[in-house]
Each structure stands twice: as C-alpha cells, then as structure tokens.
C-alpha cells in the first residue's frame, strides 16, 4: 500500500485522478506541479497527513481538503494568500499547520 508519494516538479501533470484510489496515502509532495488545478481526488485520501503543494499555481481551491480529516501539515509556498477555500479549511481544521510565504517571516499561520 502506497503511503508516501513524491511527484514534485511533474510539470506536465494536470490531473490527480489516479490518486483517488490511494486511500492509505499519508504524505504527498506535489510541489511545482504547475498544471494541477483540481484537488478533489485527494478527498478520498482519508489518511493524508502532509501535503506539499507549494508553487502549484493552477490550484483553484483547497476547500475539498476538508475531507482529509487527518491532515496536519499543508505547505503552500508561492501561492496566493487568498487561495479559495483556505479560510474554510482553517476553520474546519484548527490544528492544521499551514506553511506559506508569510510563515517564513512570522511563524506558522
């Protein structure tokens, strides 16, 4: 069973659909996957604890990540602080540690 996956810098990747079958996935590094826009397939990854989506500039919303109830760390360096769904995610998951450009200078958001 797949628990850790690094697809960092897969710049031609545009869909995470195959990951919907990876229900035991705990850590995913998808940083610099420029063309991934839809995170919905990750909603079936109930055991996901760490997600690095830094510089995934096409991501439209992170709201579907609320289904990842065990998510502990989210890295979003290089993304807009106004990323749709981010505030809802913070409310739904108050213990979630979010690492972004602002946290570099001021701690964890």
C-alpha positions in Angstrom: 0.0 0.0 0.0 1.3 3.4 -1.0 1.9 5.8 1.9 4.4 8.3 0.6 4.5 9.8 -2.9 6.7 12.4 -4.4 5.5 13.8 -7.7 7.4 17.1 -7.3 8.1 19.0 -10.4 6.0 16.8 -12.7 5.3 19.9 -14.7 3.2 18.2 -17.3 0.9 16.5 -14.8 -2.6 18.0 -14.9 -4.8 15.5 -13.0 -4.6 13.8 -9.7 -7.5 11.4 -10.5 -5.4 8.2 -10.1 -4.7 9.2 -6.5 -8.3 8.8 -5.6 -7.5 5.0 -5.3 -4.6 5.7 -2.9 -6.8 5.7 0.3 -3.8 4.9 2.5 -1.6 7.8 1.3 -0.2 9.7 4.2 2.3 12.1 2.6 2.2 13.7 -0.8 4.8 16.1 -2.3 3.3 17.7 -5.4 5.2 20.9 -5.3 5.8 22.6 -8.6 3.1 20.7 -10.4 2.1 23.8 -12.3 -1.0 22.4 -14.2 -2.8 20.6 -11.4 -6.0 22.6 -10.7 -8.4 20.2 -9.1 -7.6 18.7 -5.6 -10.9 16.8 -5.4 -9.3 13.3 -6.0 -7.4 13.9 -2.7 -10.7 13.9 -0.8 -10.6 10.1 -0.8 -7.2 10.1 0.9 -8.6 9.9 4.4 -5.2 9.2 6.0 -3.3 12.1 4.3 -1.2 13.9 7.0 1.2 16.0 5.0 0.7 17.8 1.7 3.2 20.0 -0.1 1.5 21.9 -2.9 4.0 24.8 -3.0 4.1 26.6 -6.3 1.1 24.7 -7.7 -0.1 27.9 -9.2 -3.2 26.5 -11.0 -4.9 25.1 -7.9 -8.3 26.6 -8.0 -9.4 25.8 -4.4 -8.3 23.9 -1.3 -11.8 23.5 0.1 -12.0 19.8 -0.8 -9.1 19.1 1.5 -11.6 19.4 4.5 -12.4 15.7 3.7 -8.8 14.9 4.7 -9.6 14.9 8.4 -6.1 13.7 9.4 -4.2 16.5 7.5 -1.7 18.0 9.9 0.7 20.0 7.6 0.0 21.9 4.4 2.7 23.7 2.5 1.5 26.4 0.1 4.7 28.5 -0.5 4.4 30.6 -3.7 0.6 30.6 -3.7 -1.9 33.4 -3.2 -2.8 34.1 0.4 -6.4 34.5 -0.7 -6.5 31.0 -2.1 -10.2 30.0 -2.4 -11.2 27.6 0.4 -8.2 28.4 2.6 -10.2 30.2 5.3 -12.8 27.4 5.4 -10.0 24.9 5.8 -8.5 26.8 8.7 -12.0 26.9 10.4 -12.7 23.2 9.7 -9.2 22.1 10.8 -8.0 24.4 13.6 -4.9 22.2 14.4 -3.7 22.3 10.8 -0.3 23.8 10.4 -0.1 25.9 7.2 3.3 26.9 5.9 3.3 29.8 3.4 5.3 32.8 2.4 4.0 34.7 5.4 5.1 32.0 7.8 8.7 32.4 6.7 8.9 35.7 8.4 6.3 35.4 11.1 5.8 31.8 12.1 3.0 29.4 11.3 -0.3 30.8 10.0 
